[in-house]
Amino acid sequence: MRLNTDYREQTTGTLKGTKQYFLVCRVEFSEEERSVVQERGMYDASVEVPSNTPPPTRSGDIYAMLMRIGGAILMPIGLVVSCATELAHQSGSGPAFMLFLLGVGLFVAGKLKDREANQREANPTQTISIRRLLTNPEFVVHAPDLQVAKVYEDLVRQELGGLAEHIRASTAVPEKTTYEL
């Protein structure tokens, strides 16, 4: 098994311009390891590595809340105006109904953003299985700064080293052994 790592930085925020760092990992299996995994059915063996997304921020939470509030305001307004124009037999309920749909979209987008932030808080790691690595050999780990990214690189290397050792230990079936008790 071979692990290639690279660092990527990304500027976030509109005012501060803070940087976030990502450790990009690419795992390559040898043909022997691939055949052992296939013969032994080891596709579900996995490793736990740090998350690939940054932790939620206060501004992100506020943004999600504003989206939900805006959606909750626009939905009933759009629905009432749309129904009123239909009852008055006027042609113009189209824009009002679009206002209703915009409200629904904002509310759902805010809820999804909030759910994503809560999932990151509840589970700060990601599980990467051999099956995933065979189909998509690249994964990303988020780090708040470069020093933490280097620590995460060592952690990922140790975890994948243990996985490689597990595969190597499964290459040969143990001989028959007799124990005298």
C-alpha positions as CSV (number, residue, x, y, z in Angstrom):
1,M,0.0,0.0,0.0
2,R,1.3,3.4,-0.9
3,L,0.1,6.7,0.6
4,N,0.7,10.0,-1.2
5,T,-0.1,13.2,0.7
6,D,-0.4,16.8,-0.3
7,Y,-1.4,20.0,1.4
8,R,-4.0,22.5,0.2
9,E,-5.0,25.8,1.7
10,Q,-8.2,27.6,1.2
11,T,-9.1,31.1,2.1
12,T,-12.5,31.4,3.8
13,G,-14.5,34.4,5.1
14,T,-15.2,37.6,3.3
15,L,-13.8,40.0,5.9
16,K,-11.0,38.2,7.7
17,G,-9.7,36.0,4.9
18,T,-8.7,33.2,7.3
19,K,-7.1,30.1,5.9
20,Q,-8.1,26.5,6.3
21,Y,-5.8,23.7,5.5
22,F,-6.6,20.3,4.0
23,L,-4.5,17.2,3.8
24,V,-5.2,15.4,0.6
25,C,-4.4,11.7,0.7
26,R,-4.3,9.2,-2.1
27,V,-4.0,5.5,-1.4
28,E,-2.7,3.0,-4.0
29,F,-2.9,-0.7,-3.5
30,S,-0.5,-3.2,-5.0
31,E,-2.0,-6.0,-7.2
32,E,-1.2,-8.5,-4.4
33,E,-3.1,-6.5,-1.8
34,R,-6.0,-6.1,-4.2
35,S,-6.2,-9.9,-4.7
36,V,-5.9,-10.6,-1.0
37,V,-8.8,-8.2,-0.3
38,Q,-10.9,-9.8,-3.0
39,E,-10.1,-13.4,-1.9
40,R,-10.7,-12.7,1.8
41,G,-13.7,-10.3,1.3
42,M,-12.0,-7.6,3.4
43,Y,-13.9,-4.8,1.7
44,D,-15.6,-3.6,4.9
45,A,-12.3,-3.2,6.9
46,S,-12.0,0.5,7.7
47,V,-10.0,3.2,9.4
48,E,-11.1,6.3,11.3
49,V,-9.5,9.6,10.3
50,P,-10.3,13.2,11.2
51,S,-13.2,14.8,9.4
52,N,-13.1,16.3,5.9
53,T,-15.2,19.4,6.7
54,P,-14.4,22.3,9.0
55,P,-16.3,22.7,12.3
56,P,-19.4,24.8,12.2
57,T,-18.9,28.5,12.7
58,R,-21.1,31.1,14.5
59,S,-21.7,33.0,11.2
60,G,-22.7,29.8,9.5
61,D,-25.2,29.0,12.2
62,I,-26.6,32.5,11.9
63,Y,-26.8,32.3,8.1
64,A,-28.7,29.0,8.4
65,M,-31.1,30.5,10.9
66,L,-31.7,33.5,8.7
67,M,-32.4,31.3,5.8
68,R,-35.0,29.3,7.8
69,I,-36.6,32.5,9.1
70,G,-36.8,34.0,5.6
71,G,-38.3,30.8,4.3
72,A,-40.8,30.7,7.1
73,I,-41.9,34.3,6.3
74,L,-42.1,33.9,2.5
75,M,-44.0,30.6,2.5
76,P,-47.3,31.9,4.1
77,I,-47.1,35.2,2.3
78,G,-46.7,33.5,-1.1
79,L,-49.4,31.0,-0.3
80,V,-51.9,33.6,0.9
81,V,-51.3,36.0,-2.0
82,S,-51.5,33.2,-4.5
83,C,-54.8,31.9,-3.1
84,A,-56.2,35.5,-2.9
85,T,-55.4,36.2,-6.6
86,E,-56.9,32.8,-7.6
87,L,-60.1,33.5,-5.6
88,A,-60.3,37.0,-7.1
89,H,-60.0,35.4,-10.6
90,Q,-57.0,37.6,-11.4
91,S,-54.1,36.4,-13.5
92,G,-51.0,37.0,-11.4
93,S,-50.8,34.1,-9.0
94,G,-47.7,32.9,-10.8
95,P,-45.2,35.3,-9.1
96,A,-46.9,34.8,-5.8
97,F,-46.6,31.0,-6.1
98,M,-42.9,31.5,-7.0
99,L,-42.6,33.4,-3.7
100,F,-44.0,30.4,-1.9
101,L,-41.6,28.1,-3.7
102,L,-38.7,30.4,-2.9
103,G,-39.7,30.3,0.8
104,V,-39.8,26.5,0.8
105,G,-36.4,26.4,-0.9
106,L,-34.9,28.8,1.6
107,F,-36.3,26.9,4.6
108,V,-35.1,23.5,3.3
109,A,-31.6,24.9,2.4
110,G,-31.3,26.4,5.9
111,K,-32.4,23.1,7.5
112,L,-29.9,21.1,5.4
113,K,-27.1,23.5,6.3
114,D,-28.0,23.2,10.0
115,R,-28.2,19.4,9.8
116,E,-24.7,19.3,8.1
117,A,-23.2,21.4,10.9
118,N,-24.8,19.2,13.6
119,Q,-23.5,16.0,12.0
120,R,-20.0,17.4,12.0
121,E,-20.3,18.3,15.7
122,A,-21.7,14.8,16.5
123,N,-19.1,12.9,14.6
124,P,-15.7,14.6,14.2
125,T,-14.2,11.6,12.3
126,Q,-14.8,10.0,9.0
127,T,-14.8,6.2,8.4
128,I,-13.0,5.1,5.2
129,S,-13.3,1.5,4.2
130,I,-11.2,-0.5,1.8
131,R,-14.2,-0.7,-0.6
132,R,-14.2,3.1,-0.8
133,L,-10.4,3.3,-1.2
134,L,-10.5,0.8,-4.1
135,T,-13.2,2.7,-5.9
136,N,-12.1,6.2,-4.9
137,P,-8.5,6.2,-3.6
138,E,-8.5,9.9,-2.6
139,F,-9.8,11.5,0.6
140,V,-9.4,14.8,2.4
141,V,-8.8,15.7,6.0
142,H,-9.5,19.2,7.3
143,A,-7.1,20.9,9.7
144,P,-7.4,24.3,11.3
145,D,-3.7,25.1,10.8
146,L,-0.6,23.7,9.2
147,Q,0.8,22.2,12.4
148,V,-2.4,20.2,13.1
149,A,-2.3,19.1,9.4
150,K,1.1,17.6,10.0
151,V,-0.1,15.8,13.1
152,Y,-3.1,14.5,11.1
153,E,-0.7,13.3,8.4
154,D,1.1,11.1,11.0
155,L,-2.2,9.9,12.3
156,V,-3.5,8.9,8.9
157,R,-0.2,7.2,8.1
158,Q,-0.4,5.1,11.3
159,E,-4.0,4.2,10.7
160,L,-3.4,3.1,7.1
161,G,-0.2,1.3,8.1
162,G,-2.3,-0.8,10.5
163,L,-4.8,-1.5,7.7
164,A,-1.9,-2.6,5.4
165,E,-0.6,-4.8,8.2
166,H,-4.0,-6.4,8.5
167,I,-4.1,-7.1,4.8
168,R,-0.5,-8.6,4.9
169,A,-1.4,-10.8,7.9
170,S,-4.3,-12.2,5.9
171,T,-2.2,-13.3,2.9
172,A,-1.4,-16.8,4.1
173,V,-3.7,-19.2,6.0
174,P,-2.0,-20.3,9.2
175,E,-0.6,-23.9,9.3
176,K,-2.3,-26.5,11.4
177,T,-1.1,-26.3,15.0
178,T,-1.4,-28.7,17.9
179,Y,-1.3,-27.4,21.4
180,E,-0.6,-29.6,24.4
181,L,-2.7,-28.4,27.3
